[in-house]
Amino acid sequence: MNEPAYAHTNTEHSMHDCIEACSYCHQVCLQTAMNHCLKVGGKHVEAEHFRLMMSCAEICQTSANFLLMSSNFHHRVCEVCSEVCAACALSCEKVGGMDECVDACTGCAESCRKMATAQH
């Protein structure tokens, strides 16, 4: 049976949305870590939290790149990205005063989770 004509459009749309979410999350985590956390100090620069923010920025950039390359492994990278983003959102929420980061990570985690579980 043939796929409906809209199937590729929806997949391409979801992929584009995920690339956007990953790119945005990369930008927000990196800028927040480097400009907010380092300035504020204290719990914002504790090793576990700061390392998680940097890990999140890196996996988001990698995930976006895998999607842009149409890599056959993008589902697996998106799965890891979703987990890291969810953990980063919780950490940023716990530290406090990082609402933009929490929102970016939560949105990226959701988008990557959808890509990870999409039919491939």
Jmol script that loads the backbone (N, CA, C; Angstrom):
load data "model"
ATOM      1  N   MET A   1       0.849  -1.182   0.000  1.00  0.00           N
ATOM      2  CA  MET A   1       0.000   0.000   0.000  1.00  0.00           C
ATOM      3  C   MET A   1       0.892   1.241   0.000  1.00  0.00           C
ATOM      4  N   ASN A   2       0.529   2.229  -0.772  1.00  0.00           N
ATOM      5  CA  ASN A   2       1.318   3.461  -0.861  1.00  0.00           C
ATOM      6  C   ASN A   2       1.049   4.361   0.334  1.00  0.00           C
ATOM      7  N   GLU A   3       2.097   5.103   0.715  1.00  0.00           N
ATOM      8  CA  GLU A   3       1.935   6.082   1.787  1.00  0.00           C
ATOM      9  C   GLU A   3       1.113   7.247   1.272  1.00  0.00           C
ATOM     10  N   PRO A   4       0.348   7.890   2.141  1.00  0.00           N
ATOM     11  CA  PRO A   4      -0.372   9.089   1.714  1.00  0.00           C
ATOM     12  C   PRO A   4       0.623  10.161   1.273  1.00  0.00           C
ATOM     13  N   ALA A   5       0.205  11.009   0.378  1.00  0.00           N
ATOM     14  CA  ALA A   5       1.076  12.051  -0.172  1.00  0.00           C
ATOM     15  C   ALA A   5       1.609  12.986   0.911  1.00  0.00           C
ATOM     16  N   TYR A   6       0.847  13.173   1.982  1.00  0.00           N
ATOM     17  CA  TYR A   6       1.261  14.104   3.025  1.00  0.00           C
ATOM     18  C   TYR A   6       2.303  13.514   3.984  1.00  0.00           C
ATOM     19  N   ALA A   7       2.558  12.217   3.931  1.00  0.00           N
ATOM     20  CA  ALA A   7       3.472  11.578   4.887  1.00  0.00           C
ATOM     21  C   ALA A   7       4.865  12.196   4.845  1.00  0.00           C
ATOM     22  N   HIS A   8       5.413  12.387   3.657  1.00  0.00           N
ATOM     23  CA  HIS A   8       6.749  12.974   3.565  1.00  0.00           C
ATOM     24  C   HIS A   8       6.735  14.423   4.036  1.00  0.00           C
ATOM     25  N   THR A   9       5.675  15.143   3.723  1.00  0.00           N
ATOM     26  CA  THR A   9       5.579  16.531   4.146  1.00  0.00           C
ATOM     27  C   THR A   9       5.570  16.622   5.667  1.00  0.00           C
ATOM     28  N   ASN A  10       4.801  15.757   6.330  1.00  0.00           N
ATOM     29  CA  ASN A  10       4.753  15.764   7.796  1.00  0.00           C
ATOM     30  C   ASN A  10       6.107  15.378   8.392  1.00  0.00           C
ATOM     31  N   THR A  11       6.761  14.375   7.798  1.00  0.00           N
ATOM     32  CA  THR A  11       8.070  13.961   8.276  1.00  0.00           C
ATOM     33  C   THR A  11       9.084  15.086   8.093  1.00  0.00           C
ATOM     34  N   GLU A  12       9.078  15.700   6.929  1.00  0.00           N
ATOM     35  CA  GLU A  12       9.998  16.802   6.666  1.00  0.00           C
ATOM     36  C   GLU A  12       9.716  17.974   7.598  1.00  0.00           C
ATOM     37  N   HIS A  13       8.436  18.229   7.858  1.00  0.00           N
ATOM     38  CA  HIS A  13       8.053  19.309   8.771  1.00  0.00           C
ATOM     39  C   HIS A  13       8.554  19.003  10.184  1.00  0.00           C
ATOM     40  N   SER A  14       8.357  17.773  10.644  1.00  0.00           N
ATOM     41  CA  SER A  14       8.823  17.371  11.976  1.00  0.00           C
ATOM     42  C   SER A  14      10.335  17.471  12.071  1.00  0.00           C
ATOM     43  N   MET A  15      11.026  17.064  11.004  1.00  0.00           N
ATOM     44  CA  MET A  15      12.481  17.122  10.993  1.00  0.00           C
ATOM     45  C   MET A  15      12.945  18.578  11.060  1.00  0.00           C
ATOM     46  N   HIS A  16      12.305  19.440  10.285  1.00  0.00           N
ATOM     47  CA  HIS A  16      12.652  20.863  10.297  1.00  0.00           C
ATOM     48  C   HIS A  16      12.416  21.455  11.690  1.00  0.00           C
ATOM     49  N   ASP A  17      11.288  21.115  12.294  1.00  0.00           N
ATOM     50  CA  ASP A  17      10.980  21.605  13.640  1.00  0.00           C
ATOM     51  C   ASP A  17      12.024  21.137  14.653  1.00  0.00           C
ATOM     52  N   CYS A  18      12.471  19.895  14.517  1.00  0.00           N
ATOM     53  CA  CYS A  18      13.459  19.352  15.436  1.00  0.00           C
ATOM     54  C   CYS A  18      14.811  20.039  15.242  1.00  0.00           C
ATOM     55  N   ILE A  19      15.191  20.284  14.009  1.00  0.00           N
ATOM     56  CA  ILE A  19      16.438  21.009  13.736  1.00  0.00           C
ATOM     57  C   ILE A  19      16.386  22.390  14.386  1.00  0.00           C
ATOM     58  N   GLU A  20      15.254  23.060  14.228  1.00  0.00           N
ATOM     59  CA  GLU A  20      15.077  24.391  14.836  1.00  0.00           C
ATOM     60  C   GLU A  20      15.161  24.321  16.360  1.00  0.00           C
ATOM     61  N   ALA A  21      14.481  23.331  16.955  1.00  0.00           N
ATOM     62  CA  ALA A  21      14.478  23.184  18.414  1.00  0.00           C
ATOM     63  C   ALA A  21      15.882  22.879  18.928  1.00  0.00           C
ATOM     64  N   CYS A  22      16.603  22.010  18.226  1.00  0.00           N
ATOM     65  CA  CYS A  22      17.970  21.655  18.639  1.00  0.00           C
ATOM     66  C   CYS A  22      18.906  22.858  18.513  1.00  0.00           C
ATOM     67  N   SER A  23      18.798  23.570  17.419  1.00  0.00           N
ATOM     68  CA  SER A  23      19.660  24.737  17.204  1.00  0.00           C
ATOM     69  C   SER A  23      19.396  25.811  18.247  1.00  0.00           C
ATOM     70  N   TYR A  24      18.126  26.031  18.540  1.00  0.00           N
ATOM     71  CA  TYR A  24      17.755  27.030  19.546  1.00  0.00           C
ATOM     72  C   TYR A  24      18.257  26.610  20.929  1.00  0.00           C
ATOM     73  N   CYS A  25      18.077  25.343  21.282  1.00  0.00           N
ATOM     74  CA  CYS A  25      18.502  24.857  22.589  1.00  0.00           C
ATOM     75  C   CYS A  25      20.030  24.946  22.715  1.00  0.00           C
ATOM     76  N   HIS A  26      20.738  24.602  21.667  1.00  0.00           N
ATOM     77  CA  HIS A  26      22.206  24.733  21.665  1.00  0.00           C
ATOM     78  C   HIS A  26      22.597  26.166  21.982  1.00  0.00           C
ATOM     79  N   GLN A  27      21.974  27.094  21.287  1.00  0.00           N
ATOM     80  CA  GLN A  27      22.285  28.516  21.460  1.00  0.00           C
ATOM     81  C   GLN A  27      21.964  28.985  22.877  1.00  0.00           C
ATOM     82  N   VAL A  28      20.789  28.653  23.364  1.00  0.00           N
ATOM     83  CA  VAL A  28      20.361  29.114  24.689  1.00  0.00           C
ATOM     84  C   VAL A  28      21.237  28.517  25.789  1.00  0.00           C
ATOM     85  N   CYS A  29      21.502  27.213  25.722  1.00  0.00           N
ATOM     86  CA  CYS A  29      22.331  26.584  26.766  1.00  0.00           C
ATOM     87  C   CYS A  29      23.744  27.150  26.772  1.00  0.00           C
ATOM     88  N   LEU A  30      24.320  27.312  25.602  1.00  0.00           N
ATOM     89  CA  LEU A  30      25.686  27.828  25.529  1.00  0.00           C
ATOM     90  C   LEU A  30      25.758  29.267  26.028  1.00  0.00           C
ATOM     91  N   GLN A  31      24.853  30.109  25.551  1.00  0.00           N
ATOM     92  CA  GLN A  31      24.852  31.510  25.977  1.00  0.00           C
ATOM     93  C   GLN A  31      24.547  31.648  27.464  1.00  0.00           C
ATOM     94  N   THR A  32      23.608  30.869  27.963  1.00  0.00           N
ATOM     95  CA  THR A  32      23.245  30.947  29.377  1.00  0.00           C
ATOM     96  C   THR A  32      24.410  30.498  30.248  1.00  0.00           C
ATOM     97  N   ALA A  33      25.038  29.395  29.872  1.00  0.00           N
ATOM     98  CA  ALA A  33      26.177  28.898  30.654  1.00  0.00           C
ATOM     99  C   ALA A  33      27.314  29.912  30.667  1.00  0.00           C
ATOM    100  N   MET A  34      27.635  30.444  29.523  1.00  0.00           N
ATOM    101  CA  MET A  34      28.795  31.326  29.402  1.00  0.00           C
ATOM    102  C   MET A  34      28.541  32.746  29.910  1.00  0.00           C
ATOM    103  N   ASN A  35      27.330  33.229  29.780  1.00  0.00           N
ATOM    104  CA  ASN A  35      27.047  34.622  30.131  1.00  0.00           C
ATOM    105  C   ASN A  35      26.259  34.799  31.427  1.00  0.00           C
ATOM    106  N   HIS A  36      25.411  33.857  31.759  1.00  0.00           N
ATOM    107  CA  HIS A  36      24.612  33.979  32.983  1.00  0.00           C
ATOM    108  C   HIS A  36      25.260  33.203  34.125  1.00  0.00           C
ATOM    109  N   CYS A  37      25.469  31.913  33.903  1.00  0.00           N
ATOM    110  CA  CYS A  37      25.973  31.058  34.982  1.00  0.00           C
ATOM    111  C   CYS A  37      27.349  31.491  35.471  1.00  0.00           C
ATOM    112  N   LEU A  38      28.244  31.790  34.554  1.00  0.00           N
ATOM    113  CA  LEU A  38      29.582  32.210  34.968  1.00  0.00           C
ATOM    114  C   LEU A  38      29.548  33.537  35.725  1.00  0.00           C
ATOM    115  N   LYS A  39      28.631  34.416  35.352  1.00  0.00           N
ATOM    116  CA  LYS A  39      28.514  35.716  36.016  1.00  0.00           C
ATOM    117  C   LYS A  39      27.909  35.571  37.413  1.00  0.00           C
ATOM    118  N   VAL A  40      26.856  34.759  37.513  1.00  0.00           N
ATOM    119  CA  VAL A  40      26.151  34.593  38.786  1.00  0.00           C
ATOM    120  C   VAL A  40      26.970  33.751  39.762  1.00  0.00           C
ATOM    121  N   GLY A  41      27.611  32.698  39.259  1.00  0.00           N
ATOM    122  CA  GLY A  41      28.429  31.830  40.101  1.00  0.00           C
ATOM    123  C   GLY A  41      27.602  30.955  41.021  1.00  0.00           C
ATOM    124  N   GLY A  42      28.201  30.530  42.099  1.00  0.00           N
ATOM    125  CA  GLY A  42      27.513  29.680  43.073  1.00  0.00           C
ATOM    126  C   GLY A  42      27.031  28.384  42.468  1.00  0.00           C
ATOM    127  N   LYS A  43      25.771  28.029  42.765  1.00  0.00           N
ATOM    128  CA  LYS A  43      25.221  26.763  42.277  1.00  0.00           C
ATOM    129  C   LYS A  43      25.123  26.719  40.750  1.00  0.00           C
ATOM    130  N   HIS A  44      25.172  27.884  40.104  1.00  0.00           N
ATOM    131  CA  HIS A  44      25.121  27.949  38.641  1.00  0.00           C
ATOM    132  C   HIS A  44      26.383  27.380  37.990  1.00  0.00           C
ATOM    133  N   VAL A  45      27.479  27.367  38.728  1.00  0.00           N
ATOM    134  CA  VAL A  45      28.731  26.855  38.161  1.00  0.00           C
ATOM    135  C   VAL A  45      29.218  25.593  38.881  1.00  0.00           C
ATOM    136  N   GLU A  46      28.360  24.989  39.675  1.00  0.00           N
ATOM    137  CA  GLU A  46      28.740  23.706  40.264  1.00  0.00           C
ATOM    138  C   GLU A  46      28.957  22.714  39.129  1.00  0.00           C
ATOM    139  N   ALA A  47      29.963  21.875  39.284  1.00  0.00           N
ATOM    140  CA  ALA A  47      30.436  21.013  38.199  1.00  0.00           C
ATOM    141  C   ALA A  47      29.327  20.207  37.512  1.00  0.00           C
ATOM    142  N   GLU A  48      28.488  19.541  38.285  1.00  0.00           N
ATOM    143  CA  GLU A  48      27.461  18.679  37.692  1.00  0.00           C
ATOM    144  C   GLU A  48      26.495  19.483  36.816  1.00  0.00           C
ATOM    145  N   HIS A  49      26.033  20.610  37.314  1.00  0.00           N
ATOM    146  CA  HIS A  49      25.094  21.450  36.569  1.00  0.00           C
ATOM    147  C   HIS A  49      25.756  22.055  35.329  1.00  0.00           C
ATOM    148  N   PHE A  50      26.914  22.641  35.512  1.00  0.00           N
ATOM    149  CA  PHE A  50      27.588  23.309  34.402  1.00  0.00           C
ATOM    150  C   PHE A  50      27.979  22.308  33.313  1.00  0.00           C
ATOM    151  N   ARG A  51      28.472  21.148  33.721  1.00  0.00           N
ATOM    152  CA  ARG A  51      28.833  20.094  32.764  1.00  0.00           C
ATOM    153  C   ARG A  51      27.597  19.639  31.990  1.00  0.00           C
ATOM    154  N   LEU A  52      26.469  19.532  32.660  1.00  0.00           N
ATOM    155  CA  LEU A  52      25.225  19.122  32.007  1.00  0.00           C
ATOM    156  C   LEU A  52      24.780  20.163  30.983  1.00  0.00           C
ATOM    157  N   MET A  53      24.907  21.425  31.323  1.00  0.00           N
ATOM    158  CA  MET A  53      24.540  22.477  30.361  1.00  0.00           C
ATOM    159  C   MET A  53      25.415  22.416  29.111  1.00  0.00           C
ATOM    160  N   MET A  54      26.706  22.209  29.305  1.00  0.00           N
ATOM    161  CA  MET A  54      27.614  22.121  28.165  1.00  0.00           C
ATOM    162  C   MET A  54      27.351  20.855  27.350  1.00  0.00           C
ATOM    163  N   SER A  55      27.038  19.755  28.039  1.00  0.00           N
ATOM    164  CA  SER A  55      26.691  18.508  27.348  1.00  0.00           C
ATOM    165  C   SER A  55      25.431  18.693  26.518  1.00  0.00           C
ATOM    166  N   CYS A  56      24.472  19.402  27.082  1.00  0.00           N
ATOM    167  CA  CYS A  56      23.216  19.663  26.381  1.00  0.00           C
ATOM    168  C   CYS A  56      23.476  20.481  25.122  1.00  0.00           C
ATOM    169  N   ALA A  57      24.255  21.533  25.249  1.00  0.00           N
ATOM    170  CA  ALA A  57      24.573  22.364  24.082  1.00  0.00           C
ATOM    171  C   ALA A  57      25.236  21.523  22.992  1.00  0.00           C
ATOM    172  N   GLU A  58      26.168  20.671  23.375  1.00  0.00           N
ATOM    173  CA  GLU A  58      26.897  19.846  22.401  1.00  0.00           C
ATOM    174  C   GLU A  58      26.008  18.816  21.723  1.00  0.00           C
ATOM    175  N   ILE A  59      25.188  18.096  22.507  1.00  0.00           N
ATOM    176  CA  ILE A  59      24.347  17.053  21.907  1.00  0.00           C
ATOM    177  C   ILE A  59      23.266  17.685  21.028  1.00  0.00           C
ATOM    178  N   CYS A  60      22.803  18.862  21.385  1.00  0.00           N
ATOM    179  CA  CYS A  60      21.815  19.551  20.544  1.00  0.00           C
ATOM    180  C   CYS A  60      22.426  19.929  19.191  1.00  0.00           C
ATOM    181  N   GLN A  61      23.645  20.429  19.215  1.00  0.00           N
ATOM    182  CA  GLN A  61      24.310  20.782  17.957  1.00  0.00           C
ATOM    183  C   GLN A  61      24.553  19.524  17.124  1.00  0.00           C
ATOM    184  N   THR A  62      24.982  18.454  17.766  1.00  0.00           N
ATOM    185  CA  THR A  62      25.222  17.195  17.066  1.00  0.00           C
ATOM    186  C   THR A  62      23.928  16.648  16.485  1.00  0.00           C
ATOM    187  N   SER A  63      22.864  16.693  17.261  1.00  0.00           N
ATOM    188  CA  SER A  63      21.571  16.194  16.801  1.00  0.00           C
ATOM    189  C   SER A  63      21.082  16.978  15.582  1.00  0.00           C
ATOM    190  N   ALA A  64      21.189  18.288  15.645  1.00  0.00           N
ATOM    191  CA  ALA A  64      20.801  19.118  14.495  1.00  0.00           C
ATOM    192  C   ALA A  64      21.635  18.747  13.277  1.00  0.00           C
ATOM    193  N   ASN A  65      22.938  18.542  13.467  1.00  0.00           N
ATOM    194  CA  ASN A  65      23.805  18.178  12.344  1.00  0.00           C
ATOM    195  C   ASN A  65      23.417  16.827  11.747  1.00  0.00           C
ATOM    196  N   PHE A  66      23.113  15.840  12.595  1.00  0.00           N
ATOM    197  CA  PHE A  66      22.704  14.528  12.086  1.00  0.00           C
ATOM    198  C   PHE A  66      21.412  14.631  11.289  1.00  0.00           C
ATOM    199  N   LEU A  67      20.493  15.460  11.751  1.00  0.00           N
ATOM    200  CA  LEU A  67      19.240  15.670  11.020  1.00  0.00           C
ATOM    201  C   LEU A  67      19.496  16.374   9.692  1.00  0.00           C
ATOM    202  N   LEU A  68      20.349  17.376   9.705  1.00  0.00           N
ATOM    203  CA  LEU A  68      20.665  18.105   8.476  1.00  0.00           C
ATOM    204  C   LEU A  68      21.340  17.214   7.442  1.00  0.00           C
ATOM    205  N   MET A  69      22.114  16.244   7.912  1.00  0.00           N
ATOM    206  CA  MET A  69      22.808  15.315   7.012  1.00  0.00           C
ATOM    207  C   MET A  69      21.925  14.153   6.592  1.00  0.00           C
ATOM    208  N   SER A  70      20.719  14.069   7.127  1.00  0.00           N
ATOM    209  CA  SER A  70      19.827  12.926   6.892  1.00  0.00           C
ATOM    210  C   SER A  70      20.521  11.616   7.237  1.00  0.00           C
ATOM    211  N   SER A  71      21.274  11.640   8.330  1.00  0.00           N
ATOM    212  CA  SER A  71      21.995  10.450   8.775  1.00  0.00           C
ATOM    213  C   SER A  71      21.014   9.354   9.177  1.00  0.00           C
ATOM    214  N   ASN A  72      21.370   8.129   8.846  1.00  0.00           N
ATOM    215  CA  ASN A  72      20.554   6.984   9.259  1.00  0.00           C
ATOM    216  C   ASN A  72      20.561   6.796  10.776  1.00  0.00           C
ATOM    217  N   PHE A  73      21.450   7.471  11.466  1.00  0.00           N
ATOM    218  CA  PHE A  73      21.568   7.342  12.918  1.00  0.00           C
ATOM    219  C   PHE A  73      20.878   8.474  13.668  1.00  0.00           C
ATOM    220  N   HIS A  74      20.190   9.364  12.955  1.00  0.00           N
ATOM    221  CA  HIS A  74      19.613  10.527  13.637  1.00  0.00           C
ATOM    222  C   HIS A  74      18.602  10.133  14.706  1.00  0.00           C
ATOM    223  N   HIS A  75      17.886   9.028  14.530  1.00  0.00           N
ATOM    224  CA  HIS A  75      16.912   8.609  15.545  1.00  0.00           C
ATOM    225  C   HIS A  75      17.603   8.294  16.870  1.00  0.00           C
ATOM    226  N   ARG A  76      18.752   7.652  16.786  1.00  0.00           N
ATOM    227  CA  ARG A  76      19.483   7.277  18.000  1.00  0.00           C
ATOM    228  C   ARG A  76      20.095   8.505  18.669  1.00  0.00           C
ATOM    229  N   VAL A  77      20.612   9.424  17.873  1.00  0.00           N
ATOM    230  CA  VAL A  77      21.185  10.649  18.429  1.00  0.00           C
ATOM    231  C   VAL A  77      20.074  11.483  19.064  1.00  0.00           C
ATOM    232  N   CYS A  78      18.924  11.551  18.399  1.00  0.00           N
ATOM    233  CA  CYS A  78      17.782  12.296  18.951  1.00  0.00           C
ATOM    234  C   CYS A  78      17.301  11.690  20.265  1.00  0.00           C
ATOM    235  N   GLU A  79      17.377  10.389  20.385  1.00  0.00           N
ATOM    236  CA  GLU A  79      16.971   9.738  21.635  1.00  0.00           C
ATOM    237  C   GLU A  79      17.872  10.194  22.782  1.00  0.00           C
ATOM    238  N   VAL A  80      19.181  10.193  22.561  1.00  0.00           N
ATOM    239  CA  VAL A  80      20.125  10.651  23.585  1.00  0.00           C
ATOM    240  C   VAL A  80      19.919  12.139  23.859  1.00  0.00           C
ATOM    241  N   CYS A  81      19.726  12.910  22.803  1.00  0.00           N
ATOM    242  CA  CYS A  81      19.512  14.351  22.949  1.00  0.00           C
ATOM    243  C   CYS A  81      18.291  14.623  23.822  1.00  0.00           C
ATOM    244  N   SER A  82      17.240  13.875  23.607  1.00  0.00           N
ATOM    245  CA  SER A  82      16.021  14.035  24.390  1.00  0.00           C
ATOM    246  C   SER A  82      16.291  13.796  25.874  1.00  0.00           C
ATOM    247  N   GLU A  83      17.058  12.769  26.186  1.00  0.00           N
ATOM    248  CA  GLU A  83      17.381  12.443  27.580  1.00  0.00           C
ATOM    249  C   GLU A  83      18.236  13.530  28.228  1.00  0.00           C
ATOM    250  N   VAL A  84      19.233  14.006  27.499  1.00  0.00           N
ATOM    251  CA  VAL A  84      20.129  15.038  28.034  1.00  0.00           C
ATOM    252  C   VAL A  84      19.360  16.344  28.237  1.00  0.00           C
ATOM    253  N   CYS A  85      18.531  16.712  27.263  1.00  0.00           N
ATOM    254  CA  CYS A  85      17.744  17.941  27.381  1.00  0.00           C
ATOM    255  C   CYS A  85      16.775  17.883  28.561  1.00  0.00           C
ATOM    256  N   ALA A  86      16.143  16.743  28.760  1.00  0.00           N
ATOM    257  CA  ALA A  86      15.223  16.599  29.892  1.00  0.00           C
ATOM    258  C   ALA A  86      15.971  16.752  31.214  1.00  0.00           C
ATOM    259  N   ALA A  87      17.156  16.152  31.310  1.00  0.00           N
ATOM    260  CA  ALA A  87      17.961  16.272  32.526  1.00  0.00           C
ATOM    261  C   ALA A  87      18.427  17.711  32.739  1.00  0.00           C
ATOM    262  N   CYS A  88      18.805  18.383  31.653  1.00  0.00           N
ATOM    263  CA  CYS A  88      19.261  19.769  31.740  1.00  0.00           C
ATOM    264  C   CYS A  88      18.116  20.683  32.173  1.00  0.00           C
ATOM    265  N   ALA A  89      16.925  20.452  31.643  1.00  0.00           N
ATOM    266  CA  ALA A  89      15.761  21.256  32.035  1.00  0.00           C
ATOM    267  C   ALA A  89      15.505  21.127  33.534  1.00  0.00           C
ATOM    268  N   LEU A  90      15.582  19.905  34.055  1.00  0.00           N
ATOM    269  CA  LEU A  90      15.365  19.686  35.494  1.00  0.00           C
ATOM    270  C   LEU A  90      16.435  20.375  36.326  1.00  0.00           C
ATOM    271  N   SER A  91      17.674  20.286  35.871  1.00  0.00           N
ATOM    272  CA  SER A  91      18.775  20.907  36.599  1.00  0.00           C
ATOM    273  C   SER A  91      18.632  22.425  36.603  1.00  0.00           C
ATOM    274  N   CYS A  92      18.307  22.995  35.460  1.00  0.00           N
ATOM    275  CA  CYS A  92      18.142  24.454  35.359  1.00  0.00           C
ATOM    276  C   CYS A  92      16.962  24.930  36.197  1.00  0.00           C
ATOM    277  N   GLU A  93      15.904  24.137  36.222  1.00  0.00           N
ATOM    278  CA  GLU A  93      14.738  24.481  37.034  1.00  0.00           C
ATOM    279  C   GLU A  93      15.107  24.445  38.523  1.00  0.00           C
ATOM    280  N   LYS A  94      15.877  23.446  38.907  1.00  0.00           N
ATOM    281  CA  LYS A  94      16.298  23.301  40.305  1.00  0.00           C
ATOM    282  C   LYS A  94      17.202  24.459  40.738  1.00  0.00           C
ATOM    283  N   VAL A  95      18.141  24.841  39.861  1.00  0.00           N
ATOM    284  CA  VAL A  95      19.051  25.941  40.166  1.00  0.00           C
ATOM    285  C   VAL A  95      18.268  27.246  40.268  1.00  0.00           C
ATOM    286  N   GLY A  96      17.297  27.435  39.361  1.00  0.00           N
ATOM    287  CA  GLY A  96      16.426  28.604  39.382  1.00  0.00           C
ATOM    288  C   GLY A  96      16.944  29.777  38.572  1.00  0.00           C
ATOM    289  N   GLY A  97      16.019  30.619  38.159  1.00  0.00           N
ATOM    290  CA  GLY A  97      16.364  31.825  37.414  1.00  0.00           C
ATOM    291  C   GLY A  97      16.822  31.560  35.992  1.00  0.00           C
ATOM    292  N   MET A  98      16.448  30.401  35.434  1.00  0.00           N
ATOM    293  CA  MET A  98      16.905  30.020  34.101  1.00  0.00           C
ATOM    294  C   MET A  98      15.727  29.548  33.251  1.00  0.00           C
ATOM    295  N   ASP A  99      14.637  30.317  33.283  1.00  0.00           N
ATOM    296  CA  ASP A  99      13.407  29.907  32.613  1.00  0.00           C
ATOM    297  C   ASP A  99      13.568  29.701  31.112  1.00  0.00           C
ATOM    298  N   GLU A 100      14.350  30.559  30.460  1.00  0.00           N
ATOM    299  CA  GLU A 100      14.529  30.418  29.014  1.00  0.00           C
ATOM    300  C   GLU A 100      15.224  29.096  28.690  1.00  0.00           C
ATOM    301  N   CYS A 101      16.184  28.725  29.501  1.00  0.00           N
ATOM    302  CA  CYS A 101      16.905  27.474  29.310  1.00  0.00           C
ATOM    303  C   CYS A 101      15.977  26.281  29.566  1.00  0.00           C
ATOM    304  N   VAL A 102      15.196  26.348  30.617  1.00  0.00           N
ATOM    305  CA  VAL A 102      14.237  25.287  30.931  1.00  0.00           C
ATOM    306  C   VAL A 102      13.281  25.092  29.755  1.00  0.00           C
ATOM    307  N   ASP A 103      12.749  26.193  29.229  1.00  0.00           N
ATOM    308  CA  ASP A 103      11.804  26.113  28.110  1.00  0.00           C
ATOM    309  C   ASP A 103      12.452  25.557  26.848  1.00  0.00           C
ATOM    310  N   ALA A 104      13.669  26.006  26.539  1.00  0.00           N
ATOM    311  CA  ALA A 104      14.371  25.536  25.339  1.00  0.00           C
ATOM    312  C   ALA A 104      14.673  24.046  25.453  1.00  0.00           C
ATOM    313  N   CYS A 105      15.135  23.620  26.618  1.00  0.00           N
ATOM    314  CA  CYS A 105      15.469  22.206  26.826  1.00  0.00           C
ATOM    315  C   CYS A 105      14.218  21.328  26.788  1.00  0.00           C
ATOM    316  N   THR A 106      13.146  21.790  27.400  1.00  0.00           N
ATOM    317  CA  THR A 106      11.897  21.032  27.412  1.00  0.00           C
ATOM    318  C   THR A 106      11.350  20.873  25.996  1.00  0.00           C
ATOM    319  N   GLY A 107      11.369  21.957  25.227  1.00  0.00           N
ATOM    320  CA  GLY A 107      10.896  21.904  23.840  1.00  0.00           C
ATOM    321  C   GLY A 107      11.741  20.993  22.982  1.00  0.00           C
ATOM    322  N   CYS A 108      13.055  21.058  23.157  1.00  0.00           N
ATOM    323  CA  CYS A 108      13.957  20.213  22.378  1.00  0.00           C
ATOM    324  C   CYS A 108      13.793  18.743  22.769  1.00  0.00           C
ATOM    325  N   ALA A 109      13.659  18.479  24.053  1.00  0.00           N
ATOM    326  CA  ALA A 109      13.462  17.097  24.514  1.00  0.00           C
ATOM    327  C   ALA A 109      12.221  16.491  23.879  1.00  0.00           C
ATOM    328  N   GLU A 110      11.154  17.259  23.841  1.00  0.00           N
ATOM    329  CA  GLU A 110       9.894  16.790  23.246  1.00  0.00           C
ATOM    330  C   GLU A 110      10.055  16.538  21.745  1.00  0.00           C
ATOM    331  N   SER A 111      10.654  17.481  21.052  1.00  0.00           N
ATOM    332  CA  SER A 111      10.838  17.360  19.610  1.00  0.00           C
ATOM    333  C   SER A 111      11.742  16.169  19.267  1.00  0.00           C
ATOM    334  N   CYS A 112      12.821  16.017  20.012  1.00  0.00           N
ATOM    335  CA  CYS A 112      13.736  14.895  19.762  1.00  0.00           C
ATOM    336  C   CYS A 112      13.097  13.555  20.111  1.00  0.00           C
ATOM    337  N   ARG A 113      12.276  13.531  21.155  1.00  0.00           N
ATOM    338  CA  ARG A 113      11.578  12.301  21.515  1.00  0.00           C
ATOM    339  C   ARG A 113      10.671  11.861  20.356  1.00  0.00           C
ATOM    340  N   LYS A 114      10.008  12.809  19.727  1.00  0.00           N
ATOM    341  CA  LYS A 114       9.148  12.499  18.578  1.00  0.00           C
ATOM    342  C   LYS A 114       9.972  11.944  17.414  1.00  0.00           C
ATOM    343  N   MET A 115      11.130  12.564  17.164  1.00  0.00           N
ATOM    344  CA  MET A 115      11.994  12.107  16.068  1.00  0.00           C
ATOM    345  C   MET A 115      12.558  10.721  16.374  1.00  0.00           C
ATOM    346  N   ALA A 116      12.893  10.475  17.630  1.00  0.00           N
ATOM    347  CA  ALA A 116      13.486   9.205  18.024  1.00  0.00           C
ATOM    348  C   ALA A 116      12.502   8.048  17.856  1.00  0.00           C
ATOM    349  N   THR A 117      11.225   8.345  18.044  1.00  0.00           N
ATOM    350  CA  THR A 117      10.211   7.277  17.978  1.00  0.00           C
ATOM    351  C   THR A 117       9.478   7.247  16.643  1.00  0.00           C
ATOM    352  N   ALA A 118       9.817   8.156  15.736  1.00  0.00           N
ATOM    353  CA  ALA A 118       9.177   8.183  14.414  1.00  0.00           C
ATOM    354  C   ALA A 118       9.536   6.929  13.633  1.00  0.00           C
ATOM    355  N   GLN A 119       8.663   6.544  12.758  1.00  0.00           N
ATOM    356  CA  GLN A 119       8.920   5.389  11.881  1.00  0.00           C
ATOM    357  C   GLN A 119      10.153   5.669  11.057  1.00  0.00           C
ATOM    358  N   HIS A 120      11.068   4.722  10.982  1.00  0.00           N
ATOM    359  CA  HIS A 120      12.251   4.899  10.136  1.00  0.00           C
ATOM    360  C   HIS A 120      12.476   3.732   9.267  1.00  0.00           C
TER     361      HIS A 120
END
end "model"
wireframe off; spacefill off
backbone 0.3
color backbone group
